[in-house]
Amino acid sequence: MSDDTPSLTTEARRRFHAAMIEKGLLTTNEQGVPSIADSSSQASKGIAMLLLAKIGSEARGARLAGQSAGRNFEDFVRIFLTEIFPTLAEVRCGEFTIAAGGNISIYDQYAHLDAVDRAVKGDSDLRVALGRDYIIRPDVVIYRSPVADDVINATQRVVDETCATRTPLRRVNNSDPILHASVSCKWTIRSDRAQNARSEALNLIRNRKGKLPHIAVVTAEPMMSRIASLALGTGDIDCVYHIALPELGEATIERGSEEAQELFRMMTDGRRLRDISDLPFDLAI
């Protein structure tokens, strides 16, 4: 294959952007305000407009309602992962499924939360003490199916009935899927949305029994200060991924303040902010 031929990931990224343009997510309204911009912020509008131009968007049309835009964004992120992640089977073997999120209690690490939920519903004191924050519904998930012993023993007898009797990876021990990754999709970031993403991440960490899944956030937010509210610091979210990081960097250099440019360098050099094309490969680690 010629070195000039675009890679599968490059083409998938282009389709990812094109689909959002076609569906009216990446666009500007009649007043010239980009769909990802904060209409009350000149800096946000300026950087977002330049970012859309660099992505190749010249679409014009009405902005989708926030909830509709959010749902479509989740779909596009899921479709992008579905295109790339399965191609990494040699890097990350196993039977994985990429899906829209649901109640995390269906996964092995969080199956006990069903019992917690039943107990809370029957006890008003527990409802006050625990609330309902432990019920997480991720936007996009990747989960792994438990493996049959004949697969594990395909080349040699690795396991038998006397050993590894509690690991959830063996299908003989466990029938629940194993949550591999939780991806939160934030079309834009305001202070409340940032805290919501952090709360979801912390609950995934605190409430698990077993392996911690990857915890990632994908956003189209153009403002560095708002991205930093999620990306800076460690311990909860693995990393924040932008839908068009190189283009955002160029737009920030051309239109952003010195502080915004420094934040961009800090987050990218500090491995806290990456491009959407990095996400499927990071999830294969």
N, C-alpha and C positions, 0 to 999 in steps of 0.2 A: 504494500500500500504506500502511495506517495506521502511524503512528509507534509505536503501541502493540503492533504485531505483533512478536513475538520474532524476531530475526535467525536465519539459518541456523546461524551459529556458536554462538549462545546455546542453540538447541535441540540441536545436536550435543553441546555440553558437558553438557547435562542428561541426554541419552541415555548419554553416556560414564559419568556417575556412576551412573545407574540400572542400567546393565548390570553394573557392579561390585558394586552392592548385590544384584542378583538372583542373581549367580553366587557370592555369599558372600565376595567379597574385602573389601568394606567392611562390616564387621559387628563384633559383640562376642561373646565366648564366655560360657559359663555363669558364669564368675567376674567378668564385667563388664570384661574386658580387650579394648580395641579391637584389631582385626587389624593395624593399622599401628603399634601401640605397642610399646615395649620393656617387657615385663612387670616388669622389675627397676627401672624408673624411674617414680617417682610423677609427676614432671613430664611425662614422655612420655605416660603414661596419661591424665593430666588434660587436656592439650591435645588429644590424639587423640580423647578422648571428646566434647569440646566441638566439635571439627572435624567429626566424624561427624554430630553433631546438627545442625550448621549445613548440612551437605550434604543432610540430610534422611533420613539412614539410621536406621531403627529396627529393622533386621534383627537377629535373634538366631540364632546357630548356631555350629557348630564352625568353627574357623579352618582354612583350607586349609593343607596342607603347603607349606613355603616354595617348593619348586621348582614345584609346581602353581600357586601364586599368581603366581609370577614369569612363568610361561608365559602365563597368562591375561591378566596385565597388559600384556605385550607385544602380545597380540592386540588388546586394547581400544585401546591407543595407535595401533596400525596402522590400525584401523577408523576412529578419530576423524580421523586425517590423511587417510584415503581419502575421507571425507565433505567435507572442507574444501579441501584443497590443489588438487584439480582445478578448483574453482570460480574459482581465481585465474589462469586461463589468460591473461587479458588483461594481468595484471601480470607473469607469468613464462611466456612462450610456450615451446612445445616439447612433445615426447612424453615424459612422465614416468610412471614406474611405482613404486608403493609396495608393498613386499613384506617378508616376514620375512627377517631377515638370513641370510647365508651366507658362505662363504669370499670374502674381498675380492679374491682373485686373478682373479675373473671380470670385474672392472671394469678399464677402460683404465688408470687411474692406478696400478694394483697388479698388472697382468698379469705383470710381470717376477718377481713373488714365486714363481710356479710354478717358474721356473728356479732361483731361490735354494733352494727347497724340495728340488728334485731333487739339487742339489749338496750340500746339507746331509745328506740321507739317505745319500749315498754317501761321506761323509767324516766320520769320527768327530771329527777336530780341529775342523772347522767346526761340528759339532753342539755341541761344548763352547763354542766362541767365540761363536756366534750364538744358541744355544738355539732355542726355537720361538715366542718372543714376537711375532714379526712376522706370525704367522698370526692375523688378527683375524676374528671372526665377530660382526658387529653384531647387535643385537636387531631393529631395524627399519631399513630402508634406503629411500631414494628414489634412483632412478637415471634417467638420461636416455638415450634412444636417439640414436645418430648420425643426422644429417639428410641426406636425399638432395639432390643438387644441383638437381633440378627444383623442390624446395621453396625452397631458398635463392634460386634464380633466378626465382621465381614472378612478381615484378613488374618486375624488370630483371636483366640478366646481371651478377651480383655476382662470380661465380667462373668460372674455366675450368680446363683441364687444366694450365696453366703456373704457377698461383699457389696459395697456401694448400695445399700438397701434403702437409703433415705434421700439420695440426690434426686432432685426433680427432673434432671435431664433424662433419666431413664423412664421410658413409658410404663414399665412394669411398676414403678413407684408412684407415678403422677400422671394424671390425665389433663391437667390444666395447662394452657399455653403459658410460656414464660415471657414476661414483658422485657423486650430488649431495648426499646427506646421510646421516649415520650417527647414529641415535638409540639411546642406551643407556637401558634401562628398569630403574630400581632401585626396587623396591617400597618398601623402607626402606633406610636408609644406616647401615652400621656401618663401622668404620675400614678393614676389609679390602675392603669393597665400594667405598668411596671411592677407595682406591688402585687397585683394578682398573679403575675407570672412567677414571682419569687415565692409567693405563698404556696402555689401549686408544687413548685420544685421542692420546697422544704417538707411538704407533706409526703411527697413521694419518698424522700430520704428517711423521714422519721417513722413512717408507718409500714415500711417494708419488712418482710421476713425473708432474708436471703439476698440475692444479688441486686445491686442498685442498677436500674436501667440508665442508659444515656439520657440526659436531660438537656434539650436544646431549644432555642428560641429563634424563629425566622421572622424578619421584619422588613418592611419597605420604608421605614422612618428615615427622613432626610436629615434630621438635626442631630449633630454629634452629642450634644449635651443630654438629649433624651435617650439616645442609644447607650450612653455611658451609665445612665441610671440602672440599666440592666447588666451591661457588659463588665463594668469595673467591679473588682472584688471577686473572690472565689469561695467555693464551698457549697453553692446551691446549683447554679446553672453551669453546665459544661462550657458552653460557648454560645455567643450570639452570631447569627448568620444573616447577612444582608442579601436581598434579591439581586443586587448589582454593585458589589463592593468596589471594583476598580473604577466604575463610572462615578460612584459616589465620592471616591477619593479625588478624582479629577474635578468634579463639581465643587467640592469643598475647598480645594486649592484655588479655584478660580473665583468663587463667590463667598466662601466662608471667612470668618474672622480668624485671627492668629490662634485664638483659644480653640476654635473648632478644629483647625489644622493640627494643633498639638494633640488634642484628644484623639483624632484619627490615628496619628502616629503611635500614640501611647497604646491604644486598644489593639491595633494590628500588630505592632511589634511585640506587645505583651501577650499575644495569642488569645485575646479575648473577643476578637471580632474577625469573622471570616466571610468568604463569599458562599452563596448557595451551592456552588459547584463543589465546595469542600465537604459539604454535609454528608452525602452518602459514603464518602471515603472515611470520614471520621467515625461514622456509625459502624463501619466494618472493623474497627480496631477492637 
